[in-house]
């Protein structure tokens, strides 16, 4: 089922399924309710995690949304302390690579190290830390795990970024609001070939700008359950009301 949102949203984009895919790729699920914009698959270089080249990440821990979208991977970050039960459940359920949040403003130090170790043992594709996370704690995690460490950043200050790279960060995730593409470009200029992924924003134009600036992968925020139900209920009211 394809959900057509009554929103100015890139999730309205429908992928064209070629005859080749219909005939010879039957083992791959390609018809999902929420489809990622084609531009991501065509234009992004991708990030290699778990020997897979990943171009699109869904920013969600909602199992229904995870099940019904075709993003390459899941970015599992939430504004609470990291939970082993959530980490294990999402990894077992998703059927695609999971990048787990293990620290930020609330969680740091020993707890973050423990969560990073657990995420690796559970089968995560990588871990991510939020902006306030200190470099000393990144170093502690780097000493304990071999997974990629992604750091969310909102600025392109050289010393700030260099400190994170030296601590063990392997990918930057830029989440700079309206300045995202500008920050991606500045990071790419200062640290050529260093992997960068970016939050996609709310439009195809913002996704295109981030890709053009050097983002190798795009993080997509899904529509809310409220918006999805509004679309469905509006249709039902018109049809059965």
Beta strands, then each sheet from edge to edge (+ up, - down):
strand 1: 47-49
strand 2: 52-54
strand 3: 56-59
strand 4: 73-76
strand 5: 97-103
strand 6: 126-129
strand 7: 148-153
strand 8: 171-174
strand 9: 196-199
strand 10: 217-221
sheet 1: 1+ 2-
sheet 2: 3+ 4+ 5+ 6+ 7+ 8+ 9+ 10+ 3+
end
